[in-house]
Amino acid sequence: MWNISRQSFGFVLTFKGSIELEEMSQWVAAAQRELSSPLPAGWGVIVDMRELLPLRQDAQAKLIEGQKLFKQQGMTRSSVALNDAVTTMQFRRLARTSGIDAWERYIDTSAIAQWQTAAKQWVVAAIEPGDR
């Protein structure tokens, strides 16, 4: 399951459970539609992956396509909320592959109680969340 929520600063993306290639392809198509509308200057993305299971290889490739799309459309920063070591390692690798790793911060929600605040501060004001 996934969700895209437009916010004043950009987007909140939520990914939960097991996401296969077809569903990830639907997310990329929905992201393309959302990104075709005007966006605020310096917009960013908060990604909630606390309940996402590790992705299969084909779904990973589609996610990388989506990450590149967000960056190409002007995303300045993103923060990713995770609470699983395997998923965290996977998404650090995917961010390096897509080229967004310099603008992305990873928040261990088990270590940062107010992760939503930390995530938004990074996206909006480039305030480091303290856990990169």
C-alpha contacts under 8 A as a table, 3 or more apart, distances in Angstrom:
res1	aa1	res2	aa2	distance
1	M	15	F	5.84
1	M	16	K	5.16
1	M	17	G	6.37
1	M	18	S	7.41
1	M	19	I	6.49
1	M	23	E	7.67
2	W	13	L	7.25
2	W	14	T	5.31
2	W	15	F	4.41
2	W	16	K	6.26
2	W	27	W	7.06
3	N	13	L	5.69
3	N	14	T	5.04
3	N	15	F	6.71
4	I	11	F	6.73
4	I	12	V	6.03
4	I	13	L	4.77
4	I	14	T	6.65
4	I	31	A	7.50
5	S	11	F	5.49
5	S	12	V	5.10
5	S	13	L	6.34
6	R	10	G	5.90
6	R	11	F	4.51
6	R	12	V	6.50
7	Q	10	G	5.04
7	Q	11	F	5.17
7	Q	12	V	6.93
8	S	11	F	7.89
8	S	40	P	7.44
9	F	40	P	6.79
9	F	42	G	7.90
9	F	43	W	5.23
9	F	44	G	6.12
9	F	45	V	7.74
9	F	123	V	7.68
9	F	124	V	6.54
10	G	39	L	6.88
10	G	40	P	6.97
10	G	43	W	4.78
10	G	44	G	4.99
10	G	45	V	5.78
11	F	44	G	6.60
11	F	45	V	4.83
11	F	46	I	6.38
12	V	45	V	5.72
12	V	46	I	4.73
12	V	47	V	5.77
12	V	48	D	7.43
13	L	45	V	7.16
13	L	46	I	6.19
13	L	47	V	4.66
13	L	48	D	6.12
14	T	47	V	5.81
14	T	48	D	4.70
14	T	49	M	6.20
15	F	19	I	7.98
15	F	47	V	7.75
15	F	48	D	6.32
15	F	49	M	5.25
15	F	50	R	7.91
15	F	51	E	7.01
15	F	52	L	5.66
16	K	19	I	7.50
16	K	49	M	6.49
16	K	50	R	7.39
16	K	51	E	4.74
16	K	52	L	4.19
16	K	53	L	7.13
17	G	51	E	5.89
17	G	52	L	4.65
17	G	53	L	5.32
18	S	52	L	6.46
18	S	53	L	5.33
18	S	54	P	7.40
18	S	55	L	7.12
19	I	23	E	6.07
19	I	24	M	6.40
19	I	52	L	7.92
19	I	53	L	7.73
19	I	55	L	6.67
19	I	59	A	7.21
20	E	23	E	5.56
20	E	24	M	6.20
20	E	55	L	7.33
20	E	56	R	7.11
20	E	58	D	7.87
20	E	59	A	5.66
21	L	24	M	5.06
21	L	25	S	6.02
21	L	58	D	5.88
21	L	59	A	4.36
21	L	62	K	7.05
22	E	25	S	5.05
22	E	26	Q	6.35
22	E	59	A	7.97
23	E	26	Q	5.00
23	E	27	W	6.39
24	M	27	W	4.94
24	M	28	V	6.36
24	M	59	A	6.04
24	M	62	K	6.30
24	M	63	L	6.61
25	S	28	V	5.11
25	S	29	A	6.31
25	S	59	A	7.98
25	S	62	K	6.35
26	Q	29	A	5.12
26	Q	30	A	6.17
27	W	30	A	5.08
27	W	31	A	6.02
27	W	66	G	7.98
28	V	31	A	4.99
28	V	32	Q	6.19
28	V	62	K	7.41
28	V	63	L	7.46
28	V	65	E	7.52
28	V	66	G	5.29
29	A	32	Q	5.13
29	A	33	R	6.50
30	A	33	R	5.13
30	A	34	E	6.28
31	A	34	E	5.02
31	A	35	L	5.96
31	A	66	G	7.32
32	Q	35	L	5.17
32	Q	36	S	6.29
32	Q	69	L	7.55
33	R	36	S	5.33
33	R	37	S	7.41
34	E	37	S	5.90
35	L	38	P	7.43
35	L	39	L	7.55
35	L	70	F	7.52
35	L	73	Q	6.88
39	L	43	W	6.85
40	P	43	W	5.59
42	G	74	G	7.42
42	G	75	M	6.86
42	G	76	T	5.65
42	G	124	V	7.97
43	W	74	G	7.27
43	W	75	M	5.58
43	W	76	T	5.99
43	W	77	R	7.42
43	W	123	V	7.60
43	W	124	V	7.52
44	G	75	M	5.12
44	G	76	T	5.49
44	G	77	R	4.89
44	G	78	S	5.50
44	G	123	V	5.31
44	G	124	V	7.08
45	V	75	M	7.28
45	V	77	R	6.56
45	V	78	S	4.58
45	V	79	S	6.51
45	V	123	V	6.56
46	I	78	S	5.62
46	I	79	S	4.95
46	I	80	V	6.01
46	I	81	A	7.76
46	I	119	A	6.36
46	I	120	K	6.97
46	I	123	V	7.18
47	V	78	S	7.32
47	V	79	S	6.08
47	V	80	V	4.62
47	V	81	A	6.13
48	D	51	E	7.96
48	D	80	V	6.00
48	D	81	A	4.92
48	D	82	L	6.93
49	M	52	L	5.11
49	M	80	V	6.86
49	M	81	A	5.66
49	M	82	L	5.31
49	M	83	N	7.97
50	R	81	A	6.02
50	R	82	L	4.49
50	R	83	N	5.37
50	R	84	D	7.28
50	R	109	T	7.71
51	E	82	L	7.90
52	L	87	T	7.59
53	L	87	T	6.89
54	P	86	V	7.07
54	P	87	T	5.38
54	P	90	Q	7.33
55	L	59	A	6.00
55	L	60	Q	5.90
56	R	59	A	5.46
56	R	60	Q	6.16
57	Q	60	Q	5.01
57	Q	61	A	6.39
58	D	61	A	5.25
58	D	62	K	6.58
59	A	62	K	5.11
59	A	63	L	6.16
60	Q	63	L	5.01
60	Q	64	I	6.23
60	Q	94	L	7.42
61	A	64	I	5.17
61	A	65	E	6.45
62	K	65	E	5.00
62	K	66	G	6.44
63	L	66	G	4.99
63	L	67	Q	6.18
64	I	67	Q	4.96
64	I	68	K	6.16
64	I	94	L	6.44
64	I	95	A	7.53
64	I	97	T	7.33
64	I	98	S	5.47
65	E	68	K	5.26
65	E	69	L	6.27
65	E	98	S	7.51
66	G	69	L	4.95
66	G	70	F	6.39
67	Q	70	F	5.28
67	Q	71	K	6.44
67	Q	95	A	7.75
67	Q	98	S	6.44
67	Q	100	I	7.38
68	K	71	K	5.12
68	K	72	Q	6.01
68	K	98	S	5.75
68	K	99	G	7.38
68	K	100	I	7.50
69	L	72	Q	5.07
69	L	73	Q	6.18
70	F	73	Q	5.23
70	F	74	G	6.64
70	F	75	M	5.68
71	K	74	G	5.34
71	K	75	M	4.83
71	K	76	T	7.32
71	K	100	I	7.01
72	Q	75	M	7.30
75	M	78	S	7.61
76	T	103	W	6.70
76	T	123	V	7.75
77	R	103	W	4.76
77	R	104	E	5.89
77	R	122	W	7.35
77	R	123	V	5.26
77	R	126	A	7.81
78	S	103	W	6.18
78	S	104	E	4.71
78	S	105	R	6.45
78	S	122	W	7.53
78	S	123	V	5.72
79	S	104	E	5.43
79	S	105	R	4.67
79	S	106	Y	5.82
79	S	107	I	7.13
79	S	119	A	5.37
79	S	120	K	7.74
79	S	122	W	6.87
79	S	123	V	6.62
80	V	104	E	7.29
80	V	105	R	6.17
80	V	106	Y	4.85
80	V	107	I	5.96
80	V	119	A	7.36
81	A	106	Y	6.12
81	A	107	I	4.84
81	A	108	D	6.24
81	A	109	T	6.20
81	A	115	W	7.18
81	A	119	A	7.63
82	L	87	T	7.35
82	L	88	T	6.28
82	L	106	Y	7.12
82	L	107	I	6.09
82	L	108	D	5.32
82	L	109	T	5.98
83	N	88	T	7.53
83	N	108	D	5.37
83	N	109	T	5.47
83	N	110	S	6.01
84	D	87	T	5.47
84	D	88	T	6.07
85	A	88	T	5.03
85	A	89	M	6.20
86	V	89	M	5.27
86	V	90	Q	6.24
87	T	90	Q	4.98
87	T	91	F	6.15
88	T	91	F	5.27
88	T	92	R	6.18
88	T	106	Y	7.77
89	M	92	R	5.24
89	M	93	R	6.33
90	Q	93	R	5.28
90	Q	94	L	6.24
91	F	94	L	4.84
91	F	95	A	5.99
92	R	95	A	5.22
92	R	96	R	6.40
92	R	101	D	7.16
93	R	96	R	5.18
93	R	97	T	6.30
94	L	97	T	4.96
94	L	98	S	6.17
95	A	98	S	5.15
95	A	99	G	5.91
95	A	100	I	5.22
95	A	101	D	4.77
95	A	104	E	7.71
96	R	99	G	5.12
96	R	100	I	6.40
96	R	101	D	5.15
97	T	100	I	7.98
98	S	101	D	7.76
99	G	102	A	7.51
100	I	103	W	5.63
100	I	104	E	6.28
101	D	104	E	5.04
101	D	105	R	7.76
105	R	122	W	7.74
105	R	128	E	7.91
105	R	129	P	7.48
105	R	131	D	7.71
105	R	132	R	5.51
106	Y	131	D	6.69
106	Y	132	R	5.42
107	I	112	I	7.19
107	I	115	W	6.73
107	I	119	A	7.38
107	I	129	P	7.05
107	I	131	D	5.92
107	I	132	R	6.92
108	D	111	A	5.48
108	D	112	I	6.28
108	D	115	W	7.86
108	D	131	D	7.16
109	T	112	I	5.10
109	T	113	A	6.31
109	T	114	Q	7.97
109	T	115	W	5.85
110	S	113	A	6.83
112	I	115	W	5.37
114	Q	117	T	5.54
114	Q	118	A	6.44
115	W	118	A	4.97
115	W	119	A	5.91
116	Q	119	A	5.10
116	Q	120	K	6.18
117	T	120	K	5.24
117	T	121	Q	6.08
118	A	121	Q	5.17
118	A	122	W	6.35
118	A	127	I	7.88
118	A	128	E	7.69
118	A	129	P	5.07
119	A	122	W	5.34
119	A	123	V	6.35
119	A	129	P	6.71
120	K	123	V	5.04
120	K	124	V	5.85
120	K	125	A	7.98
121	Q	124	V	5.30
121	Q	125	A	5.37
121	Q	126	A	6.39
121	Q	127	I	5.44
121	Q	128	E	7.61
121	Q	129	P	7.53
122	W	125	A	5.58
122	W	126	A	4.25
122	W	127	I	4.63
122	W	128	E	5.65
122	W	129	P	6.40
123	V	126	A	5.96
123	V	127	I	7.95
128	E	131	D	7.70
128	E	132	R	7.91
129	P	132	R	7.16
